[in-house]
Amino acid sequence: MSRVVVVGSFNVDHVWSVAALPRPGETLAGQYHTGPGGKGFNQATASARAGASTSFVCALGEDAGGQLARALATADGIDLRDLRSDAPTGTAGIYVDRDGRNSIVIGPGANAELSTAFVDLQREAIAQARVVLGQLESPPASVAAAFAHARGAGALALLNPAPADAVATPELWALAEIVTPNETEFCAQLKRHTGAVIDPDKLAALADDELHADCRRLLPHGSVVITLGSAGCFVSHAPGRLHGDQDAYYRVAAAPVRALDTTGAGDAFNGALAASLARDPDAAFAGHVAYATRYAGLSTERAGAALAMPRDHELRARFGAD
């Protein structure tokens, strides 16, 4: 059983490709396209394409965006469990510069309507999962409800604490066994939970033992995986909870790719990590992280978010079977 349940958001992405990200008061010309996104849907698509049987729990409007989500879930074999909302389907405005960097603004819409009662109705699917993955574009209480069911059934609770300005409740934080922030999200959560202030731009350059200590302050009971873009990622485990690893902390190098668009790269990493953990739960954690790192890297060579997620056979053709 390699089953993943993703609880999260679906957005219709409106994307402008520009030479440089706009500054306050500045009007720029750019190329426009639209497509599916939302952290939850991106991660569910990545999980499914990485080879895991995947369910996606979300809230959608009764509009063109909702119809798009339902059609795409069917096409990728995703078991869609959607709360039908009177609110419009979520949206996102995205700017991408010539270096692949992005700025994003989210309009939650129906995503904000995902209720704990609806999540509770999915307890049977959650009980059959090996990994339950959530983010913070949906109500934290609903993600926490899914994690509570996951923990009760022995599934891993994997939290991607994104976006950076979202608040993870103490209950949600306590239920998460693995958290996967990027450098901005890590620094925001560390300040919120401990009061410590670290410059995100300097995080990757910190000594490993210092970064490990900060991770232990943030999530004493679980594992922290910080995604650091071109600097790869940093892994920190709680004492006695190494998930098959030999080392309590270490770095994994980024994959050698030519990035075109980093939109959704973090979601690619999380969906692939969840799928890998579900497919081979007895393998060392470092191998799962390496797989997710390569998967995320390959996703940046394509424009877009959900539709840029590669398939497992494409990843193996590019990087080999290991």
N, C-alpha and C positions, 0 to 999 in steps of 0.2 A: 504493500500500500504506500504509494508516494503521493499523498494527497495534501494540498495546500488550500487553506481558506484565507482569502484576502478580504478584509473589511475596510471600505474606504470610498473614495470619491471618483466620480466621472465628471470631466469637463470637456466642453467643446473649446479647443484652442484656436485663438486668432493670433497669427504669427506674422511679424514684420521682420524681414532681414534687412539690416542697415549696415553701413560702413562702420559706425561707432554708436554705442548706446547713447540715447538722447540725454542731454543735460536739462536741468530745470529751465523752463521757458523756451526751449529749443524745439523747432519744428523741422523734421527731416523727411526726405523721400525714401521709400524702401519698397521692397517686393513683399507682397502679401500672399499668405495661403492659410487655409484652415484645416483642421483635422481633429481626431480624438485625442484626449489626454486626461489629466487628473491623476494624482499620484496613485490612487487605488487601482484605477483601470490600467495605467501603465504597468504597475507591478503585477497585476493579475495576468496581463498579456505576456509579460516577460516570463512569469512562472509557467504558464501553459506552453509557451514556445520553447522553454528550456526543458520540457519533458515531464512536468508534474501534472497530475489530474487536479484541476483548479476550479474552485468555486469563488464567486465574487459577490459579496453582500454590499448593497449600495442603495441609494435613493435616486430616482430619476423623475424628471418631469414628463408630462404627457405632451411632448412636443417633438420637433425634428431631432433635437439632441438626444432625447431618450430613445427614439426610433433608431438612431445611428448606433447607440451603445448596444441595443438589443441585437441588431444585425451583426455587428462586429464580434460580439461575444459568441454568437452562434457559429460564425465563420472560424473562430479559433478554438471551438470546442469547450468554451468556458461555461460552467454551470452558473448562470446568472440568477441571482436571487435579489430582485429589486423591489423596493418599496415605491409604490406609485404616488407621486406628490403633485399637489396643485401648483407648487412653485416651479419656476423654469429650471431646466437642467443647468448644472453649473457651467461656468465659463472661465476662461483665462486669457489675458492679454499678454503676449510674449514678444520681446524684442531680442533679436540675436545679431551680434556683430560679426565682423569678418574673421575674428579669431575664434568664433564658436561660443563666446561668452553670452550670457543671457540675463535679462531682468524680467520678472513675472509679477503680474497682479491677478489675484483670484476673485471671482464673484461666486460665492458658495451656492446660491440658489437652493436646489433640492437637496444638495449634500448636507445642509444644515438640518434637514428634517429626518435624517436617519435616527430612529428611536431605539432605546434599549428593549422595548417590547418587541420590535421587529427582529432585533438581533437574537432575543431569547427564542424566537420561533425557529431559528436556524441551529439550535443547540445540537440536534442530531447530526447535521453535517459537520459541525465543529468537532463533535466527539469522534468522528471518523478521520480527522486530520492528524498529520504528524506535525505540521507547522501552521500557526495562525499568525498572519501578518497584518499590522495596522499602521496607520499614519495619523496625522493631526489635521487633515482637511475635513474630517467628519467629527461630530461631537465626541469629546473624550470619554464621556460616560458610556457611549455605545461601544467604543473600542474596548473600554475596560470590561464591559459585560462579555464581549467575545473572548477576551483574555481570561476572564474568570472561568468560563466554560472550558476553555482550552486547558488551563491548569488542572481543572477537575478531572479532565479526561486523559491527562498525561501528555498533551501536545506542547510543543515549544511555543512560547509567546514572544514574537519578534516585533519590536517597535521601531519604526523609522520616525524619529521625533522631528518631523518637518511639516510645514515650513518653520523657519527659525523663530518667527514672532508668535507662534502658537504655544499655548500653555498645556503641558502634560500634568494632569492632576496627580496628587500624591498616591491615590489608589492605582491609577494607571501605571505610574512609575514603579510601584511596588510589585505589580503583577508581571511586568516585563522581565524576561530572562536574558534577552539579548537586545541591545539598542544600537542603532546604526546612524549616528548623526554625521553630516559633513562638518568641515571645520567651523563654519559660521554657526550651525546649529549646536555643535558641541559647546562652543564658547557661550552662546546664549543660555543653554540649559545649565551649564556650570555656574554661571552668574546667578541664575534664577534659584538654583537649589542650594548653592553653597556661599554665594556672595563673591567668589573669586573672579577676578577680571583678567582675561587673556586676550591679546590681539589675535584675531583669526588669521591674519596674514603672517603671523610669526609662529603659529601652532606647529606646522610641519617641521620647523627647525629646532624644536625643543628636544632635549636629550630624552632617550627612550624611558629611562627610569623616572624622569620628571613627568612625562606624559602619562605613564602608567599610574603614577600616584594620583594625578588629576582624575583619571578614569575611575580609580577606586573610590575617590571622594564622590564622584557623580553617581555611580551605581555599585555600591559595595557588594551586593549580593549576586551580580550577574556579569555578563560579558559586554564589553563596549568595542564596537568596530567603527573607527573614525575614517570616513572616506576623504582623501586629501587631493583629489584631482590627479594632476600629472605626477604628484609625489606618491601615488599609490594609496595605501591605507595602513592604519595602525590598529592592532588587536590587543586587547587587555582582558584577561580573565580574572574572576574572583578566585581566591585560594581554594583549592580542592574542587574547582568546577572548570576544568580545562577542556572539556568536550573533546577528549582524545588527543589534545596537543601535548607536547613535551615541555613547552615554554609558557610561562605565565603572560608574557608580552613579546611582541615582535612586529616587524613591518613586512608588508607584501608590496612588491614593486608594481607600478602601473604597467599595463599591457602596451607594447609598441604599436601605436596606431597613429593615423593622421586624422585628427579631430576636425569634423566639419560643423557639428552642432551638438553642444553638450546638454541641450534640453532633454530631460528624462534620463540622463546617465545614472543619477542616483537611484531612480526607480528601477532601471535595468539591473543595477547591482542588487537591490533588495529582492526583486522578484526571482533573480537567478540564485541568490543565496538561499532563499526559502525553498526553491525547487531542488537544489542540490542537497540541502539538509534532509528534505523529505525523501529523496531517492535513495540516499545511502546514509542513514542516521548513525551508523557505527564507524564511519570514516573520520579521520582527524579533521578538526575544524579548519585548520590551515588550508587543506585541500578545497574545502567548500569556498573559502574566501578567495583563493586563487582562481577558481572557476568563475565566481561572480565578478572578479576584477577584469578578467578577459572578456566576459560577456558585456559588461558595461563599456569597456573600451571599444569593442566592435560596434556597439550601438551608436557611438559618437561619429562614426564614419558615414552616417545616414542622417538626413534631415527629418525633423519631426520628433514625436514622443512615442505614443503607443505603436504607431506603424513602423517605427525604426527598430523595434525589438527584433533581434536576430533569432533564428531557430537553432536548436542544439546542433544539428548536422552542419550548419554554416560555421558555427563556432569551432567545431572539431576539425572541419576542413581547413580553417585558417590557422589554428594554433596546435592542432594535434589532439590525440585522444586523452592525454593526461589531464 
